[in-house]
Amino acid sequence: MLGVTEKTLRNWDRAGHLRAHRHPINGYRLYHISDLHGLLGRLAELPEAPRPGPQQLALDLLGSDTPTQHTNAEEELAPCHWTRAVAMDPKHRPQKWDHPSSTVRRDWRKFPQEAHVLDSKEQRYRRFTAEEIALLQGFEPQLIQLPELTERERIGALGDAVPPPLARRLVSAITSVWSWTNRTSLEICAGAGGLAEGAAACELEHLLLIDASPTCAKLLMHNRRWPRSIVVQGDVRKHDFSKLRDRVGLLSGGPPCQPWSQSGLHGGDQDERDLLGSMPELIVQLRPEVFLFENVPGLAMFDEGVYLRQLIERLRRPNHHLQYGVLAAMFNAADFGVPQIRNRIFIIGFREAPGLVANRCFDEMGKLMSHRDPATANGSVPVWRTISDALTGRDDPGGWRRWIGSNA
Ligand SMILES: C[S@@+](CC[C@H](N)C(=O)[O-])C[C@H]1O[C@@H](n2cnc3c(N)ncnc32)[C@H](O)[C@@H]1O
C-alpha cells in the first residue's frame, strides 16, 4: 500500500508518523487502516510540481531515511525535491551558481538546500547530480560511477571525504620536509578515499585501506590507483595490524568526526565513535614514520579546545619509547582550487622529529595555496573557483540538469 521498506516503517513509528501496534502472539507490527489512510491523505496534500514518485514523496515529507535494500524508487531520485516556492525563498539558501559550493553533507537529505543550486540570475534552480557533487569536491566523477550503489549512497560517501586536491597538497607538503624510509601508506577510516587519493598521487604505495562502511569499501575498490585486494571492509578497532608494524611510512585517515560536528551528539571522548582518541595506541602498534588525521573544525572548539590539546600531548608521546613532533592546522579546500568551501583540521606528526618539522610542513602548505577568498585584499593568486567554473559546459545526460524556472 505504501511501497516503503521495513526500516522506513520503523522510522515512521519512532517519529510518530505511523504508529504500529504489536500482534499479541507473534509480535508483528499491525497498523490501523484509518492510520494508513490518514498518512496517505497527508502525502497527497504535498505540492504538485515537481512530481516525484510515491516513495520519494514519503521521504520528503517525513525526513531522511536510508533503506538498506536498493529499489528502483531510490535509484531514480527526482531531479529536484523542492517546490518553486521553497527553492526561490531566500531563507532556504540554496547554493549559488557564481559562488564556490558549500559542502553537501552525508545527511544532505535533511538539508536539501545543499544539493540544490540557483542560477546566476537567481530565477531558476535544480538539483545537483552525484557526479556534479563529486566534481565540486575535486573528485574525478568516474570514481563514484558505480551502478550497484544508489545515488544517495554515493552522495553520502562523498559528504565526508577530504577533497583529493587538498589531500594531494598535504601529502606533497609532507614529502617536501620528510625523507621516507618506507614510501608506503596505510589509510584507516578511509571513507570514499579522498585522503588516500592524495597519498597515491604523491606515489606512496598503499599497503591497506580499511573502512567499516560497505558503500565506502565498494567505492575504494572501484577505478582506483591501488589494488582492490588491499581494501578491507572492517572495524579498525578489531583489525590485526601486527604484520604492518615498522612498514608504514604514512598512517592517515579520518577517525569519525560525529562527536565533534555541530549535528553530532557532542559526546566527546565518552562517545563510542571517538576513534580519534585511540590513535596513540594504534601509533604504538604500527610505529609509522608520519601520521596525518583529519577532522571537522568543531574538534578545535569542543570542550574549549581542551580535548584537542590533550590529544596532541598524547600523540607527541604515545609511549615511553616513541616521540613525535605534532601540530594541528585548519585548511580550506577552496584555497587549493577546489570549487567548494570545506574547512578541515589536520593533525600531523613526524617520528622522532622536533615540532619544527610539522611547522615547516604547514608553511609549505601555505605556499601551495593557489586561490584566495574574494573578500581579502587583492593578491597574487586568483579568487576561489565557483560552481559555474566547475560545471559550465558539461554534458546534460538524461535531462538531470534541467533547470526549473520561476515561471515554469
Ligand atoms: C570522515 S570519514 C573519512 C573520510 C576520508 N578521510 C576521505 O577523505 O574520504 C570517516 C569514515 O570512518 C569510517 N568508520 C567509522 N568508524 C569506523 C571503524 N570503527 N572502523 C573503520 N572505519 C570506521 C566511516 O565509515 C567513514 O567512512
The ligand as an SDF file (V2000), in Angstrom:
LIG
                    3D

 27 29  0  0  0  0  0  0  0  0999 V2000
   35.2340   11.2890    7.8540 C   0  0  0  0  0  0  0  0  0  0  0  0
   35.0340    9.7700    7.0430 S   0  0  0  0  0  0  0  0  0  0  0  0
   36.6000    9.5790    6.3160 C   0  0  0  0  0  0  0  0  0  0  0  0
   36.7910   10.3390    5.0520 C   0  0  0  0  0  0  0  0  0  0  0  0
   38.0960   10.0420    4.3740 C   0  0  0  0  0  0  0  0  0  0  0  0
   39.2260   10.5310    5.1240 N   0  0  0  0  0  0  0  0  0  0  0  0
   38.1380   10.6270    2.9660 C   0  0  0  0  0  0  0  0  0  0  0  0
   38.9070   11.5470    2.7310 O   0  0  0  0  0  0  0  0  0  0  0  0
   37.3800   10.1690    2.1060 O   0  0  0  0  0  0  0  0  0  0  0  0
   35.0320    8.6400    8.3730 C   0  0  0  0  0  0  0  0  0  0  0  0
   34.9210    7.1820    7.9490 C   0  0  0  0  0  0  0  0  0  0  0  0
   35.2060    6.3810    9.0810 O   0  0  0  0  0  0  0  0  0  0  0  0
   34.5310    5.1630    8.9210 C   0  0  0  0  0  0  0  0  0  0  0  0
   34.4930    4.4830   10.2190 N   0  0  0  0  0  0  0  0  0  0  0  0
   33.8070    4.8560   11.3200 C   0  0  0  0  0  0  0  0  0  0  0  0
   34.0470    4.0090   12.3450 N   0  0  0  0  0  0  0  0  0  0  0  0
   34.9150    3.0890   11.8680 C   0  0  0  0  0  0  0  0  0  0  0  0
   35.5190    1.9530   12.4320 C   0  0  0  0  0  0  0  0  0  0  0  0
   35.3160    1.5990   13.7180 N   0  0  0  0  0  0  0  0  0  0  0  0
   36.3540    1.2050   11.6710 N   0  0  0  0  0  0  0  0  0  0  0  0
   36.5570    1.5470   10.3770 C   0  0  0  0  0  0  0  0  0  0  0  0
   36.0010    2.6100    9.7840 N   0  0  0  0  0  0  0  0  0  0  0  0
   35.1990    3.3780   10.5240 C   0  0  0  0  0  0  0  0  0  0  0  0
   33.1680    5.5780    8.3720 C   0  0  0  0  0  0  0  0  0  0  0  0
   32.5600    4.5160    7.6660 O   0  0  0  0  0  0  0  0  0  0  0  0
   33.5630    6.7640    7.4650 C   0  0  0  0  0  0  0  0  0  0  0  0
   33.6350    6.3410    6.1200 O   0  0  0  0  0  0  0  0  0  0  0  0
  1  2  1  0
  2  3  1  0
  2 10  1  0
  3  4  1  0
  4  5  1  0
  5  6  1  0
  5  7  1  0
  7  8  2  0
  7  9  1  0
 10 11  1  0
 11 12  1  0
 11 26  1  0
 12 13  1  0
 13 14  1  0
 13 24  1  0
 14 15  1  0
 14 23  1  0
 15 16  2  0
 16 17  1  0
 17 18  1  0
 17 23  2  0
 18 19  1  0
 18 20  2  0
 20 21  1  0
 21 22  2  0
 22 23  1  0
 24 25  1  0
 24 26  1  0
 26 27  1  0
M  CHG  2   2   1   9  -1
M  END
$$$$
